[in-house]
């Protein structure tokens, strides 16, 4: 960010304690099948079992940090870039450089919004043809089942086709609304779209008043629709968004088309799956603990977690709505349109636009090597090669940094996320005295254990958050414009185990490990972006496993991160040996649509 940018809520720039990074091994029991069912019932009906599990998960460790009482607690990490005096809120334009098409002969080429826009303008294709081609590929209830239905919870043919017809008419009149006009997108099943039920990954219960169609559309989605984008359907998610594998025994787990023997990541699992299959160029997800970035990484896509409340003011201190895309330009296009200021939202509507970095600005990558070294060898090799490209070809300087209490901070974030999830669940059910009865066994266990968190624990989590925010502010004062760079996930994928589709599974050790790098941006409210930078060979199944590199920026630095993602794309497309990998069963939607009447 520029030195003249003013903020509301910006933390004191204060270096935190110099603590060694010696992560301990987690010893949470891995539960599947009957062991999961029994554990869920024990935790639900025995407070002592739930408390013992909570303690074993180290959710109370923040209370043991010396000197934490000297920090103010930050229950909401809201840091808002402010407009200059006399300047009114306005949306950011989609500039021409974002609307260019990639070369036709590019290895592993995915369709972008610009591709659809050019085809529509030329008359070679219409939005109605694309919608008619997509719906049979993704809609449930067909016999045999649609090949790509696993990513989609609900499609509404009449809604999608009506929008496509209007878009087709606009192109015929030479009056498209934007580069997104007629472009198909998917929306995660926890985000309201008028006419659709938001299931939040839960099984549909017609007698539950929660399961009713939305009467309005969430602001970020409404802005995309106002630009002509067509919501082709709602996308499957991990139930309640409570884990990051994407496994959902109630709806069926979305397929990772890079390698079907690995999970797509979660909780925006349907979004990642749809992107890997080439079905849509843009999916909209939510992210409270990596739920945009982990599936983007596992599925070989781009994903942006914006600054807290940048796109939408959730009743949450960690959750945001953000885009997942097949190309870096589309990530920027979707972000700019989604962040139009909402005049009815005093928090979101007060944000100053994020400013693209100056071409002459110093480019700095902050790396905590001891932290990054926790990744697998394949992930570390791929991400270090990409970082070398940034330094050797793009003029970035690497600085060594450290961040205190990373493991304690991650445990605290996990418990905080569970506490928010419990509150949200209680507000949705008819009987708040028995809020977990309709959940799968995994979530019955998680929510029962999370219920052991006390008010004192929440205060301590808030104080640790305050410490981390002050330390990061110190680092950005020392290194203005620095991007903190890590692998997105320490592993290239998460293997599917036989039988998981019956009841799901609980593997807290792997969950915590795969969230090792992503939780920090949620906890402190900063923006972060992931970009694919390489591939690993699988241990099972067929197909390469994508590897993501993540950058976290200062509050409000989304445009800097989006520029970085475009640079990462040049590495994958032009410098990485073999270029981008496209799954074997990738759907060529354009060619299918051309034969659709």
C-alpha positions in Angstrom: 0.0 0.0 0.0 1.1 3.6 -0.4 2.5 5.4 2.6 -0.3 8.0 2.2 -3.1 5.5 2.6 -5.2 6.1 5.7 -6.9 3.3 7.6 -9.4 2.8 10.3 -8.4 0.1 12.9 -4.8 -0.2 11.7 -2.8 -1.9 14.5 0.1 -0.5 16.3 3.4 -1.4 14.6 5.1 -3.4 17.3 7.5 -6.3 17.0 6.3 -9.5 18.7 8.3 -11.7 20.9 11.2 -13.7 19.3 9.9 -17.2 19.7 11.4 -20.4 18.2 9.3 -22.3 15.7 9.3 -25.8 16.9 5.9 -27.3 15.9 4.8 -30.3 17.9 3.1 -33.3 16.3 -0.7 -33.4 16.6 -2.2 -36.6 18.1 -5.9 -36.4 17.3 -7.5 -39.8 16.7 -8.4 -40.5 13.1 -12.0 -41.7 12.9 -13.9 -43.5 10.2 -16.9 -45.7 10.0 -18.3 -47.0 13.3 -15.5 -45.4 15.3 -16.6 -42.0 14.0 -20.3 -42.7 14.8 -19.5 -43.8 18.3 -17.1 -40.9 19.0 -19.7 -38.4 17.7 -22.3 -39.8 20.1 -19.9 -39.9 23.0 -18.8 -36.3 22.5 -22.4 -35.2 22.0 -23.8 -36.7 25.2 -20.7 -36.7 27.5 -19.2 -33.3 28.3 -16.1 -35.0 29.8 -15.3 -36.8 26.5 -15.8 -33.6 24.6 -13.6 -31.7 27.0 -10.8 -34.3 26.9 -10.9 -34.2 23.1 -10.8 -30.3 23.1 -7.8 -30.4 25.4 -6.0 -33.0 23.3 -6.5 -30.7 20.3 -4.6 -28.0 22.1 -7.4 -25.5 21.8 -6.6 -24.1 25.2 -2.9 -23.4 24.6 -3.3 -19.6 24.2 -3.9 -19.3 28.0 -0.3 -20.5 28.5 1.4 -17.8 26.5 3.4 -15.6 28.8 2.8 -11.8 28.7 -0.3 -12.2 26.5 -2.3 -10.2 29.1 -0.4 -7.1 28.0 -2.1 -7.1 24.6 -5.6 -5.7 23.9 -7.9 -8.3 22.4 -9.0 -8.0 18.8 -12.4 -9.7 18.5 -12.8 -8.3 15.0 -9.7 -7.8 12.9 -11.4 -5.0 10.9 -8.8 -2.8 9.2 -10.4 -0.5 6.6 -8.5 1.5 4.0 -10.2 4.9 4.0 -11.2 7.2 1.1 -9.5 10.6 0.9 -11.6 13.5 2.2 -14.2 14.6 -0.2 -14.0 11.4 -2.3 -17.2 9.4 -2.8 -17.2 5.5 -2.9 -17.1 4.2 -6.5 -16.5 0.8 -8.1 -13.2 0.1 -9.9 -13.3 -0.2 -13.7 -12.3 -3.4 -15.5 -9.4 -2.1 -17.5 -8.5 -3.4 -21.1 -5.4 -5.3 -20.0 -7.6 -7.7 -18.1 -9.7 -8.5 -21.1 -7.0 -10.0 -23.4 -7.1 -13.6 -24.6 -4.4 -16.1 -24.1 -2.7 -17.6 -27.2 -4.8 -20.3 -28.8 -1.8 -22.7 -28.8 -1.0 -22.2 -25.1 -0.3 -25.5 -23.4 -3.1 -26.4 -20.9 -5.2 -23.5 -22.0 -8.5 -22.9 -20.0 -11.3 -20.7 -21.3 -11.6 -17.2 -19.8 -14.3 -14.6 -19.6 -12.5 -12.8 -22.5 -12.8 -15.9 -24.7 -16.6 -16.2 -24.1 -17.0 -12.4 -24.7 -15.1 -12.5 -28.0 -17.1 -15.5 -29.2 -20.4 -13.8 -28.3 -19.4 -10.5 -30.0 -18.4 -12.3 -33.1 -21.7 -14.2 -33.3 -19.9 -17.6 -33.3 -21.6 -18.5 -30.1 -24.4 -17.2 -27.9 -24.9 -17.2 -24.1 -28.1 -19.3 -24.6 -26.1 -22.0 -26.4 -23.6 -22.1 -23.6 -26.3 -22.4 -20.9 -28.1 -25.1 -22.8 -24.9 -27.0 -23.3 -23.9 -26.8 -19.6 -27.1 -27.7 -17.9 -27.3 -31.3 -19.1 -23.7 -31.8 -18.0 -24.2 -30.6 -14.4 -27.8 -31.0 -13.4 -28.8 -33.7 -10.9 -31.7 -36.1 -11.2 -30.9 -37.4 -14.7 -30.6 -41.1 -15.6 -27.8 -41.8 -16.1 -26.4 -39.2 -13.7 -24.7 -36.2 -15.4 -21.0 -36.6 -15.6 -20.1 -33.4 -13.8 -23.0 -33.2 -11.4 -20.9 -33.9 -8.3 -19.8 -30.2 -8.2 -23.3 -28.9 -8.3 -26.0 -29.0 -5.6 -28.8 -27.2 -7.5 -29.5 -25.9 -11.0 -32.5 -23.9 -11.9 -33.0 -24.3 -15.6 -35.7 -21.6 -16.0 -33.6 -19.0 -14.1 -30.4 -19.7 -16.0 -32.0 -19.8 -19.4 -33.9 -16.6 -18.8 -30.7 -14.8 -17.9 -29.0 -16.4 -21.0 -31.8 -15.2 -23.3 -31.5 -11.6 -22.1 -27.7 -11.7 -22.5 -28.1 -13.1 -26.0 -30.4 -10.3 -26.9 -28.0 -7.7 -25.6 -25.2 -9.1 -27.7 -27.5 -9.2 -30.8 -28.2 -5.5 -30.1 -24.5 -4.8 -29.7 -25.0 -3.7 -26.1 -23.2 -6.2 -23.8 -23.0 -5.0 -20.2 -19.4 -6.0 -19.6 -16.8 -8.6 -20.5 -18.7 -10.9 -18.1 -22.0 -10.6 -19.9 -23.2 -14.1 -20.7 -20.3 -15.8 -18.9 -21.4 -18.8 -16.8 -20.4 -18.8 -13.1 -21.1 -21.0 -10.1 -21.8 -19.9 -6.5 -21.1 -21.8 -3.3 -24.1 -23.2 -1.6 -23.8 -21.0 1.5 -24.2 -17.7 -0.5 -27.7 -16.5 -1.2 -28.9 -16.3 -4.8 -32.5 -15.3 -5.3 -34.7 -18.3 -6.0 -32.1 -20.9 -4.8 -32.0 -22.6 -1.4 -28.6 -22.3 0.4 -28.1 -25.7 1.9 -24.7 -25.0 3.5 -23.7 -28.6 2.6 -26.5 -30.0 4.7 -29.1 -32.6 3.5 -32.3 -31.0 2.4 -35.2 -31.2 4.9 -38.5 -29.9 3.5 -40.0 -29.6 7.0 -37.2 -27.3 8.2 -38.0 -23.7 7.7 -34.4 -22.9 7.1 -34.5 -24.6 3.7 -36.4 -22.1 1.7 -35.4 -20.2 -1.4 -33.6 -16.9 -0.9 -35.6 -13.8 -1.6 -32.6 -11.7 -2.5 -29.1 -12.2 -3.8 -25.9 -11.4 -1.8 -24.3 -8.2 -2.8 -21.2 -9.5 -4.5 -23.2 -12.0 -6.6 -25.7 -9.3 -7.4 -22.9 -7.2 -8.8 -21.7 -10.0 -11.0 -25.2 -10.5 -12.3 -25.6 -6.8 -12.9 -22.5 -7.1 -15.1 -24.3 -9.9 -17.1 -22.8 -13.0 -15.5 -25.1 -16.0 -15.5 -25.3 -18.0 -12.3 -25.6 -21.5 -13.9 -26.1 -23.2 -10.5 -25.2 -23.5 -6.8 -22.0 -25.5 -6.0 -21.6 -28.3 -3.4 -19.5 -27.6 -0.3 -18.2 -29.4 2.8 -21.1 -29.5 5.3 -21.1 -26.2 7.3 -17.7 -25.4 5.7 -16.2 -27.0 8.7 -13.3 -28.9 7.1 -11.0 -28.6 4.2 -11.0 -32.0 2.4 -14.3 -31.4 0.6 -15.7 -34.8 1.6 -19.5 -34.6 1.9 -21.3 -37.9 2.4 -24.8 -36.3 2.2 -24.4 -34.7 -1.3 -21.5 -36.7 -2.6 -18.0 -35.4 -2.8 -17.1 -33.2 -5.8 -14.5 -34.8 -8.1 -11.0 -33.3 -8.4 -10.6 -33.8 -12.2 -6.8 -33.5 -12.0 -6.8 -36.8 -10.2 -10.0 -38.4 -9.1 -8.3 -40.4 -6.3 -7.6 -37.1 -4.4 -10.1 -34.8 -2.7 -10.8 -31.4 -4.3 -10.2 -29.5 -1.1 -12.8 -27.5 0.8 -14.9 -26.1 1.9 -15.6 -24.5 -1.5 -15.1 -28.0 -3.0 -17.7 -27.7 -5.8 -16.1 -24.5 -7.0 -12.7 -26.1 -7.3 -14.1 -29.2 -9.0 -16.0 -27.1 -11.6 -12.9 -25.1 -12.4 -10.7 -28.2 -12.8 -13.3 -29.6 -15.2 -13.4 -26.4 -17.3 -17.2 -26.0 -16.7 -17.0 -22.4 -15.7 -14.2 -19.8 -15.7 -15.3 -18.3 -12.4 -16.7 -19.8 -9.2 -17.5 -17.8 -6.1 -16.5 -19.2 -2.7 -16.3 -18.3 0.9 -13.2 -18.5 3.1 -13.0 -18.7 6.9 -10.0 -20.9 7.1 -8.7 -21.5 3.5 -11.9 -22.5 1.9 -11.2 -20.6 -1.2 -7.5 -21.1 -1.4 -7.2 -24.8 -0.5 -9.6 -26.1 -3.2 -8.0 -23.6 -5.6 -4.6 -25.1 -4.8 -5.7 -28.7 -5.0 -7.6 -28.2 -8.2 -5.0 -26.0 -10.0 -6.9 -22.7 -10.0 -6.5 -19.2 -8.8 -8.2 -18.0 -5.6 -8.4 -14.7 -3.7 -9.3 -14.3 -0.1 -10.0 -10.5 0.2 -9.5 -8.3 3.2 -12.2 -8.9 5.9 -15.5 -7.3 4.8 -14.0 -6.0 1.5 -16.8 -7.7 -0.5 -19.4 -8.3 2.1 -19.9 -7.8 5.8 -20.5 -11.2 7.3 -21.5 -11.8 10.9 -18.0 -13.2 11.3 -14.5 -12.0 12.2 -12.9 -14.5 9.8 -15.2 -15.2 6.8 -15.1 -13.5 3.4 -16.7 -14.0 0.0 -14.2 -14.2 -2.9 -13.5 -15.4 -6.4 -11.9 -18.7 -7.7 -11.0 -18.7 -11.3 -9.3 -20.6 -14.1 -7.1 -17.6 -15.1 -5.5 -14.8 -13.2 -7.2 -12.0 -15.3 -10.6 -13.4 -14.4 -9.6 -13.3 -10.7 -9.1 -9.5 -11.1 -12.2 -9.0 -13.1 -14.4 -10.8 -10.7 -12.8 -9.1 -7.7 -13.3 -5.6 -9.1 -16.9 -6.2 -10.0 -17.7 -7.9 -6.7 -16.3 -5.0 -4.6 -18.6 -2.2 -5.9 -19.4 -0.3 -2.7 -22.8 -1.2 -1.1 -24.6 2.0 0.0 -26.6 0.0 2.5 -23.5 -1.5 4.2 -21.6 1.1 6.2 -18.5 -1.2 6.6 -18.1 -2.6 3.1 -19.2 0.6 1.6 -16.5 2.6 3.3 -13.6 0.8 1.8 -11.2 2.8 -0.4 -10.5 1.0 -3.7 -7.4 -1.2 -3.7 -4.7 0.5 -5.8 -2.6 -1.4 -8.3 1.1 -1.2 -7.5 3.3 1.4 -9.3 5.6 -0.2 -11.9 8.5 1.4 -10.1 7.6 0.2 -6.6 10.0 -2.0 -4.8 9.0 -5.6 -4.9 9.6 -7.6 -1.7 8.8 -11.2 -0.7 8.9 -12.0 3.0 9.8 -15.6 3.8 9.8 -17.4 7.1 12.0 -20.3 6.0 11.5 -22.4 9.1 7.7 -22.3 8.5 8.0 -22.9 4.7 10.3 -25.9 5.4 7.4 -27.8 7.0 6.0 -28.5 3.5 6.6 -31.8 1.7 9.7 -32.1 -0.5 7.6 -32.0 -3.7 5.8 -28.8 -2.6 8.9 -27.1 -1.3 10.8 -27.9 -4.5 8.0 -26.5 -6.8 7.4 -23.4 -4.7 11.1 -22.6 -4.3 11.6 -22.8 -8.1 8.7 -20.3 -8.6 10.2 -18.0 -6.0 13.5 -18.1 -7.8 11.7 -17.0 -10.9 10.2 -14.0 -9.1 13.7 -12.9 -7.8 15.7 -13.7 -10.9 13.3 -12.6 -13.7 10.9 -10.2 -12.1 13.1 -8.1 -9.7 11.7 -9.2 -6.4 13.9 -9.1 -3.3 13.6 -11.8 -0.6 13.8 -10.8 3.0 13.9 -13.2 6.0 11.1 -12.7 8.5 9.8 -14.5 11.5 6.3 -14.6 13.0 5.7 -15.6 16.7 3.4 -18.2 18.0 2.3 -19.7 14.7 1.2 -23.0 16.0 -0.6 -21.5 19.0 -2.3 -19.0 16.6 -3.5 -21.8 14.3 -5.1 -23.8 17.2 -6.7 -20.6 18.4 -8.1 -19.8 14.9 -9.5 -23.4 14.6 -11.3 -23.1 18.0 -12.6 -19.6 17.0 -13.9 -20.9 13.7 -15.7 -23.7 15.5 -17.3 -21.3 18.0 -18.6 -19.1 15.2 -19.9 -22.1 13.4 -21.8 -23.3 16.5 -23.4 -19.9 16.9 -24.5 -19.8 13.3 -25.8 -23.4 13.5 -27.9 -22.6 16.6 -29.4 -19.6 14.9 -30.6 -21.8 12.0 -32.2 -24.8 13.7 -35.8 -25.0 15.0 -34.6 -26.2 18.4 -31.4 -24.5 19.5 -31.3 -26.8 22.5 -30.4 -29.6 20.1 -28.6 -27.8 17.3 -26.4 -30.7 16.0 -29.0 -33.3 15.4 -29.3 -32.8 11.7 -25.6 -32.8 11.0 -23.4 -35.6 9.8 -21.3 -37.5 12.3 -18.1 -35.5 11.6 -19.8 -32.2 12.5 -21.6 -33.6 15.5 -18.2 -34.4 16.8 -16.6 -31.1 15.8 -19.4 -28.9 17.1 -19.7 -30.8 20.4 -15.9 -30.5 21.0 -16.0 -26.8 19.9 -18.7 -26.1 22.5 -16.1 -26.5 25.2 -14.5 -23.2 24.3 -15.0 -20.6 27.1 -15.4 -16.9 27.1 -11.9 -16.7 28.6 -10.5 -18.7 25.7 -12.1 -16.3 23.2 -10.5 -13.4 25.0 -7.1 -15.0 24.9 -7.5 -15.9 21.2 -8.3 -12.2 20.6 -5.2 -11.1 22.5 -3.1 -13.4 20.4 -4.7 -12.1 17.3 -3.8 -8.6 18.5 -0.2 -9.6 19.0 0.0 -11.1 15.5 -1.6 -8.0 13.9 0.8 -5.7 15.6 3.8 -7.8 14.6 2.6 -7.9 10.9 2.2 -4.1 11.0 5.8 -3.9 12.3 6.9 -6.0 9.3 5.1 -3.9 6.8 6.5 -0.7 8.4 10.0 -2.2 8.0 9.4 -3.6 4.5 6.7 -1.5 2.8 4.7 -3.4 0.2 6.1 -6.8 1.3 4.2 -10.0 0.4 4.4 -12.9 2.8 5.0 -15.9 0.6 4.4 -19.6 1.6 3.2 -22.7 -0.1 -0.6 -22.7 -0.1 -0.8 -26.1 1.4 2.1 -28.3 2.7 0.9 -31.2 0.6 0.1 -31.4 -3.1 -3.2 -33.3 -2.4 -5.3 -35.3 0.1 -5.8 -38.9 -0.8 -9.4 -40.3 -0.9 -9.8 -43.4 1.3 -12.2 -46.2 0.5 -15.4 -46.0 2.5 -15.2 -42.3 3.3 -18.4 -41.6 1.3 -20.5 -43.6 3.7 -20.1 -41.4 6.8 -17.3 -39.0 6.1 -14.2 -39.0 8.3 -12.5 -37.0 11.0 -8.7 -36.6 10.6 -7.8 -33.5 12.6 -4.1 -34.0 12.1 -4.3 -33.8 8.3 -6.8 -30.9 8.5 -4.5 -28.9 10.8 -1.5 -29.7 8.5 -3.3 -28.6 5.4 -4.3 -25.3 7.0 -0.8 -24.7 8.2 -0.2 -21.6 6.0 -3.7 -20.3 5.2 -5.2 -19.6 8.6 -3.1 -16.5 9.4 -4.8 -14.3 6.7 -8.2 -15.2 8.2 -7.2 -14.6 11.7 -5.8 -11.2 11.1 -8.1 -10.1 8.3 -5.5 -9.7 5.6 -5.9 -10.5 1.9 -4.2 -13.5 0.3 -4.1 -15.1 -3.1 -3.0 -18.6 -4.4 -1.7 -19.4 -7.8 -0.7 -22.8 -9.3 3.1 -23.0 -9.8 3.8 -26.7 -10.5 2.7 -30.3 -10.1 3.6 -33.4 -8.2 3.4 -37.0 -9.2 0.5 -38.9 -7.4 0.8 -41.8 -5.0 -2.5 -43.2 -6.2 -4.8 -42.7 -9.2 -4.0 -41.0 -12.5 -3.2 -37.4 -13.1 -0.8 -34.8 -11.8 -1.4 -33.0 -8.5 -1.3 -29.2 -8.7 0.8 -27.2 -6.2 -0.1 -23.7 -5.2 2.0 -20.8 -4.0 0.4 -18.2 -1.7 1.1 -14.5 -1.1 -0.5 -12.6 1.8 -0.5 -8.8 1.6 -1.2 -5.9 3.9 -4.8 -5.0 4.6 -6.3 -3.5 1.4 -3.5 -4.8 -0.9 -5.8 -6.9 -3.2 -4.6 -5.3 -6.4 -1.0 -5.9 -5.5 -1.8 -9.6 -4.9 -3.7 -9.8 -8.2 -0.8 -8.4 -10.1 1.5 -10.9 -8.3 -0.9 -13.7 -9.4 -0.7 -12.6 -13.0 3.1 -12.8 -12.7 2.8 -16.3 -11.3 0.7 -17.2 -14.3 3.5 -16.1 -16.6 5.8 -18.5 -14.7 3.5 -21.5 -15.1 2.6 -20.8 -18.7 6.0 -19.7 -19.9 8.8 -20.9 -17.6 7.6 -24.0 -15.9 8.7 -27.1 -17.7 5.8 -28.6 -19.6 3.5 -25.7 -18.9 0.1 -25.9 -17.4 -1.6 -29.3 -17.0 -5.2 -29.7 -18.1 -7.1 -32.7 -16.8 -7.8 -35.5 -19.3 -11.6 -35.2 -18.8 -11.7 -31.5 -19.1 -15.0 -30.4 -20.7 -14.6 -28.3 -23.9 -17.7 -26.3 -23.2 -17.2 -24.0 -26.2 -17.1 -26.9 -28.7 -20.1 -28.6 -27.0 -22.0 -25.4 -27.1 -21.3 -24.8 -30.8 -23.3 -28.0 -31.6 -26.2 -26.9 -29.3 -29.2 -25.2 -30.9 
